[in-house]
Amino acid sequence: MRGVTIFGNFTVLQTFMLNGVQVDKGFDERLDIFYRTNLCVENNDDIYYEYVECYYRNIDDLKEDLKKFNLD
């Protein structure tokens, strides 16, 4: 397949930008479609920022989380 990148058990079909955040659309070994992105979370104790890989079953849930992070 052309343009497909495999990360572990997640196969990327398409990469696009959504509100300034890179999103990978792909599927897992069960062929379920997911949207994957890296979101920055803050540890309030020592202001340590870390990127967490997040998977969403639908784009609406991802958009809702981006609104929470003021990235809409």
C-alpha positions in Angstrom: 0.0 0.0 0.0 1.3 3.4 -0.9 1.6 6.1 1.8 0.9 3.7 4.7 3.2 3.8 7.8 3.0 1.2 10.5 3.6 2.1 14.2 3.3 -1.1 16.3 -0.3 -2.3 16.0 -1.5 1.0 14.5 -1.5 1.4 10.7 -1.6 5.0 9.5 -3.8 5.6 6.5 -3.8 9.4 6.5 -2.2 12.3 8.4 -3.8 15.7 8.5 -3.8 18.9 10.6 -6.8 19.7 12.8 -6.7 23.1 14.6 -2.9 23.1 14.5 -2.6 19.5 15.8 -1.3 16.7 13.7 -3.7 13.8 13.6 -3.2 10.3 12.2 -6.2 8.4 10.9 -5.6 4.6 10.8 -6.7 1.2 12.1 -5.5 -1.4 14.6 -5.1 -5.2 14.3 -8.9 -5.7 14.6 -9.4 -3.2 11.7 -11.1 -0.7 14.0 -10.6 2.9 12.8 -9.0 5.3 15.2 -7.7 8.9 15.2 -4.3 9.3 17.0 -2.7 12.5 18.2 -0.1 13.7 20.7 -1.6 16.1 23.3 0.5 18.0 25.8 -0.5 17.5 29.4 0.8 19.5 32.4 1.8 18.1 35.7 0.6 20.8 38.2 3.2 19.9 40.9 6.3 20.9 39.1 5.0 22.3 35.8 6.4 19.4 33.8 4.9 19.2 30.3 4.6 15.8 28.6 3.1 14.7 25.3 0.7 11.8 25.6 -0.4 9.7 22.6 -4.2 9.7 22.6 -6.5 7.5 20.5 -10.1 8.4 19.6 -12.8 6.2 18.0 -14.4 9.2 16.3 -13.4 12.7 15.2 -16.1 14.4 17.4 -14.5 13.1 20.6 -11.1 14.4 19.4 -12.6 17.8 18.6 -14.2 18.0 22.0 -10.9 17.4 23.8 -9.2 20.0 21.6 -11.8 22.5 22.8 -11.0 21.6 26.4 -7.3 22.4 25.7 -8.3 25.6 23.9 -7.1 24.3 20.6 -10.4 24.8 18.7 
